[in-house]
Every structure is written in C-alpha cells, then in structure tokens.
Amino acid sequence: MTIQPLARATGVSRRYGDKTAVDGISLDIPAGQLIGLLGPNGAGKSTLINLFTGLRRPTAGRIELFGRDPRDVEARRRMGMTPQETGLPETLKATEVMAFVAAHFARPADVGELQERFGITEFAHRQVGGLSGGQKRRLAIALAFVGDPDLVFLDEPTTGLDVEARRTLWDGVRDFHARGGTVVLTSHYLDEIEELAERVVIIDGGRCVADDSVAALRRVSGLRRVTVRMAEVPDLPGLVAVEREGERVHLISQDSDRTVRELVASGAPFDELDVSAGSLEDAFLALLGRDRHEAPNAARPTPAVAEAIAR
C-alpha cells in the first residue's frame, strides 16, 4: 500500500510576467518529516510555500494539499502557516487574537498550552499594538499551530527574534514534530536548519538543486572542519577559511590530516581538537557555487570549493 504525502508538487512552475519564480519543481512532503527549505534571496522559497498553501496558483504543473486543491477549505483546515509578514489587529489582546483564530476550528489546540510553548504568556493580555516586533512575531508563529494542524509551513519565522526567543521557537517546533507533526521551515539562518531539519531541500533560481539529509549534504562540499581552542591562529597552508567562535576556531580545509600536522608543527598552543565533516553552510555554498566572502547573489566559487565540486 502506497502512503500518499501530505502535500505534493509535480512539475510546478510559477511566473510573474517574464520572471520565473518557480521552475518545474517536483517535491513530496511526507507525514512526520521536518524539512528545511534553503536558498538565496529570490530563489523561489516563499513562492513555493505560497503555492502549497493556496495563496498563489501555479502557472504550470500541479499542487496537492492532503490530496486536494490547496484552496479547498477542508485541506486548509489541516494546515497552519506563518508567512514572512503578518498583519494582526492591533486593538485586540494577544490572547483574544488566538481565541478568535481558534474559533474557526472544530477541534483547536489548547491556547493556554500554546502560549506557554511559544513564550506568549508574559504578554498574552496586552494589546497587539503595544507589542514589540519580536513579540508580534512570536504570536504570529503560535497562530500557525492554533488549529492543531497536521502540517505547518513556517516562512523565515525567527527573523527579528533574539537568541532566547529563537531557542523557544526551536523547542516549540521540536515538540510539535515529536508529537507526529510535519513542518516545512525556511530560514536565512543555516544553523537553524542544521539544528532542526532532518531533510534539507535547496532551491536556486526557482529550481531544486539538492534534496537530502543534513549529514549527506555536509559531505557534498568535500571540506573538513578542524576545531580547536586557541588564542592566535598561525599561518597554515591549505586552509579554505578560518572562522572564530569565541575561544574556539574552525579551520576549514580539504585535508584535515595535513591541517592537524601543520598545526602541531607550528608550535602554537591549542587544546580541545575536534575534526568533523564540513558544515551545512559549506555544502550550501558549494552547491550554489558561492564564495564564502561574497554576497548571497554572487556566482563565482572559491578555487578550493570549485575543485571540491569538480571531484
């Protein structure tokens, strides 16, 4: 017996005049997955989500949501969404907005529990107009879960949130997923996708260029990370990049054995050495042919990354 995905795109394209935002994408969203959708600005991520949620219609191809047209009311009742921008009634209290949305569902989620899960309790009885941008964003995220959905689309949900609020959201998403919920998440924060997603879909120029697990994609770049704790990094040959994170330093190279040998030979003091596969960011840049130090829309790879791709 074949299990149908919760949502499916088959050869889907969406054009706006002479601009193609989504170009022939086919994608299944099975039940229970937490999918990270990555791509540079203008890659087509938000357009694809808008097609899945029925906010836009495809120019070509077919979109299904729970086996139906995404604009079908019965299909939409099983889906939650937080778009990049959300307009909320500023004269209502946060808890009143959640109650209003809950009233549209036969079996909504427990609003009080959602307020706790997404850190809304502290401002639940304040008017929306008096909330900070981050608080409004947290409310908008919680609203995606009010209908107790089977599938949730979160389009860059943590933009504008501080570190603590981001972590609270991550915990809320993990909890929903652990209960069997399905999530499609877009983000500009690669660490967020690396932290949450079990499957990553990378889109560039409206096309799907990769679809695999985080672990599999890390291996794509052909790069390795040598992480140590040290004050000063000596001049080591063969490094693609050096990234500092507090007292810890990530030495990015294609030959971790050589990097460790050169590091020891340099005589520079270090400890807590760890060697691992390249990060999701390394894979992302390699697949898109981007230089680590260029703007997101650049298209020239570094020689080391280009060599890794060629292999």
Salt bridges, closest charged atoms under 4 A:
ASP23 OD2 - ARG207 NE 2.84
ASP28 OD1 - ARG8 NE 2.83
GLU64 OE2 - ARG62 NE 2.85
ASP69 OD2 - ARG71 NH2 3.08
ASP72 OD1 - ARG68 NH1 3.49
GLU74 OE2 - ARG77 NH1 2.67
GLU90 OE2 - LYS136 NZ 3.54
GLU113 OE1 - ARG117 NH2 2.98
GLU113 OE2 - ARG179 NH2 3.47
GLU122 OE1 - ARG138 NH2 3.81
ASP150 OD2 - ARG78 NE 2.86
GLU156 OE2 - HIS188 NE2 3.14
ASP171 OD1 - ARG174 NH1 3.09
ASP175 OD2 - ARG117 NE 3.49
ASP175 OD2 - ARG179 NH2 2.91
ASP191 OD1 - ARG166 NH2 3.32
GLU192 OE1 - ARG166 NE 3.46
GLU194 OE2 - ARG218 NH2 2.78
GLU195 OE2 - ARG174 NH2 2.67
GLU198 OE2 - HIS177 NE2 3.44
ASP204 OD1 - ARG290 NH2 3.46
ASP211 OD2 - ARG199 NH2 2.84
GLU243 OE1 - ARG225 NH2 2.95
GLU243 OE2 - ARG292 NH2 1.86
GLU245 OE1 - HIS250 NE2 2.94
GLU247 OE1 - ARG229 NH1 3.65
GLU262 OE2 - ARG258 NE 3.97
ASP271 OD2 - ARG229 NH2 2.93
GLU272 OE2 - ARG229 NH1 3.82
GLU272 OE1 - ARG248 NH1 3.02
GLU281 OE1 - ARG292 NH2 3.95
ASP282 OD2 - ARG225 NE 3.47
ASP282 OD1 - ARG292 NH1 2.37
GLU294 OE2 - ARG300 NH2 3.46
GLU307 OE2 - ARG311 NH1 3.34
